[in-house]
Amino acid sequence: MNTNAASKNAVILLSGGLDSATTLGIAHAAGYICHALSFDYGQRHQREIAAAAALARHYHLARHVTMTIDLRAFGGSALTADIPVPKDHLGHAAPTESQIPITYVPARNTVFLAFALAFAETVAAFDIFLGVNAVDYSGYPDCRPEFVHAFERVANLGTRAGVEAAAAGGAEAFRIHAPLVNLSKADIIRQGLALGVPYHLTHSCYDPTADGLSCGHCDSCLLRLAGFRDAGTADPIPYAP
Amino acid sequence: MNTNAASKNAVILLSGGLDSATTLGIAHAAGYICHALSFDYGQRHQREIAAAAALARHYHLARHVTMTIDLRAFGGSALTADIPVPKDHLGHAAPTESQIPITYVPARNTVFLAFALAFAETVAAFDIFLGVNAVDYSGYPDCRPEFVHAFERVANLGTRAGVEAAAAGGAEAFRIHAPLVNLSKADIIRQGLALGVPYHLTHSCYDPTADGLSCGHCDSCLLRLAGFRDAGTADPIPYAP
């Protein structure tokens, strides 16, 4: 962990889920001045946008921007289109050729990181945090370390700040931090609990009830519940009966 | 030029300007089924959105999506914020350390390419065209070949289609085409005229009049006018008196 982060700006992609909340907790604990970015992208689980706002308040963030984008204009995923969310089949209810879940949203993290980069450059931040994880395997291609590294190169080549940093000898450059990428869900939760991450404010369910209760049966709920179980503690959020 | 493009889908980033119109003309002439993507991103020059729509009609495109995004939420550029557009000083009215114009918009082409990638994956296109140019030097870091190549890598690592293509032996993969990147403005115009690109429908001005007439004095107008002059022909659009 970088211990020289005091007074450095950072942008954190904050979905309102368990992983992004832990990532925010890590950046906050490291001393970064945290600017959070959330998206209203036509996802089914609008409940998570409220969770992101609650987390931003909890951490007294320097800034929290919620960007509205219409990925539904393109279609193509269970999270944004009219495809049933898979239930009680952790992993791959309807495997595709490459074992990528049907909840995959085309190029989602590329879009999110692109906006995070624009935000970062505007607030003079070189550090971007995102909570992707490639262990408790979500199966999403844009959650892998090689994708994160490739985007880091785009960030440094495609921005004024990156070009000026390179011209100045590379002392500073964009870094895409993915501190959870090699952790199990249980390890993520253990680390978050140690940092005091308020998991009661987070939301993970792909298919909550009208009251905002988590279903307990979608991929995201199953992964979350197994993670708390493996970490030896109870999930503090309520689930639908 | 790929002559095996017949019946292949492509996504073209279409701003409505001279360069993107020429790029569309090139993709169209190569036989691609063209899907265009434009952005309403809070730019001053809303006039160019109308130009993009006129070009889409002219070419009878398979699809034209205009995505609304609010880059003003971040601030930071003459095109989206309240900074005067430089006039009559082609290049660098107010040079920055790295000679990047103040009309630079943070990470703009990264954001645009990210959406183009999402669109491409949704319509099963592997070919993305954008009209960036690094010769008649715009000074934008995200108009350079190395940036385009870096984004191509992101596209192939961060999408289901890219991962499945790699698993299938790499016969197909995302390609980011920047056919104008090494052409002078005059050469772009010559090529476009040879392809019958309807330049009278395009718009380039950063600061048009209320009636939509081009100012003739901003960087974009000066580059355009010099390009037509060097190509030995007249610019068919009207300018403010």
Interface residues (C-beta under 8 A of the other chain):
Chain A: V65 M67 T68 I69 D70 L71 A73 F74 G75 G76 T96 E97 S98 I100 Y104 V105 P106 A107 R108 N109 T110 V111 L113 A114 F115 L117 A118 F119 E121 T122 V123 P141 D142 R144 E146 F147 A150 F151 R153 V154 A155 L157 G158 T159 R160 G162 V163 E164 A167
Chain B: V65 M67 T68 I69 D70 L71 A73 F74 G75 G76 T96 E97 S98 I100 Y104 V105 P106 A107 R108 N109 T110 V111 L113 A114 F115 L117 A118 F119 E121 T122 V123 P141 D142 R144 E146 F147 A150 F151 R153 V154 A155 L157 G158 T159 R160 A161 G162 V163 E164 A167
